[in-house]
Amino acid sequence: MSQTLDLSFFYLLANQGSLAATARELGVTPPAVSKRLSALEARLGIRLINRTTRSMSLTTEGELYFSHAARILTQIDEVEQMVSSSRATPKGLIRVNASLGFGRRYIGPALAAFYSRYPEVEIQLEISDHPLDLTTHGFDLSIRFGTLPDAAFHARKIASNRRLLCASPLYLQKHGAPERLADLQQHNCIFIRQNETPYGVWSFAAGSRTQNIKVHGALGCNDGEVALNWALEGYGILMRAEWDIARYVRSGRLQLILEDQRPTRADVYAVYPQQLQLSARVRTLIDFLVERFAHIDHLSEAE
């Protein structure tokens, strides 16, 4: 019980940002708040807050304690909601991790729309160039592409997403279009280095098998937007998610090539730790994302 009270106390202190404001909220004196904080730090054996006469800031350990305190308190509140059958309106903190391009263009606006519908939630989005470990970083949800994680996590598909080969008319006029997969080895291919995927290897579905093609190119980057701009400017052939290139194909700035070939898919999944599989707020958010992304930008309905 005292540990739960400590979590609530520290969560309030970190949100208020000062001993005086916390004291006013609790109806006690600032020295009483300082004494309680010191007792908490002594129990844990670490410093949670850097304090001066004018300001306070969370230490690295304090940031970690705060993020987990917020999640634990939200889970406690959610259990009480389930017990009292008050599950209609999700509330509490949801921490989300998403990739750079998809996170900026789709997940950020989607989370804002979710908050507009459910104003009792609090959302923290962290965008990164590679998936962050959910447990270590205290995330409730991670948006990931392609291969699913191990059995320690649950996953639900929130959007279908093909990857396609394309190039600008400028590049194709100068170098011609490949007619078969082997021809890719004679072209300048633009690489996107993502996660642990082999660099310079493109994978294609060949019936029940996967065919890997080693391709070459002078330009590579870990940011999809940079790679896309290189393709638009005529520097090479790009393999990219359908949602990212659809508008450029329709406008004629990019042309699809080797359309009879099928690069391995990069469907979008919402991934969450096993212990959150019954979380009302996370489940409601996932349902919202599935509904929102049902018509994500596709060139056709064919899958």
Number of C-alpha atoms within 10 A of each C-alpha: 6 7 9 13 11 16 20 16 18 23 18 18 21 19 11 15 14 18 21 17 17 22 18 13 12 13 9 12 14 17 12 12 21 16 11 15 20 16 13 19 15 11 9 10 9 13 17 23 20 11 15 8 5 6 10 14 15 17 15 12 12 19 15 15 16 22 16 17 20 20 18 16 18 20 19 12 13 21 17 13 17 14 9 9 9 12 16 11 14 20 21 18 21 21 20 25 27 25 20 19 16 19 21 13 11 16 22 17 12 18 21 13 14 18 16 11 12 16 14 13 17 14 15 13 17 16 21 13 16 16 17 17 11 18 12 8 13 20 23 22 25 23 22 23 20 14 11 17 12 8 9 10 16 18 21 15 18 22 19 19 20 19 20 22 21 26 27 23 20 17 19 19 10 9 13 11 20 16 11 11 15 12 11 19 14 12 17 18 24 25 26 22 17 15 10 7 10 11 14 17 13 19 15 17 14 13 8 6 8 13 15 16 15 13 20 18 16 10 14 18 13 15 16 22 14 13 23 23 11 19 24 23 16 18 22 25 30 27 22 22 21 22 18 19 25 19 15 14 17 11 9 12 18 27 19 19 19 15 11 7 14 17 22 18 19 18 18 23 23 24 25 24 18 12 11 16 14 12 17 20 24 22 16 16 21 19 13 17 20 17 12 16 16 11 11 13 15 18 14 8 7 5 7
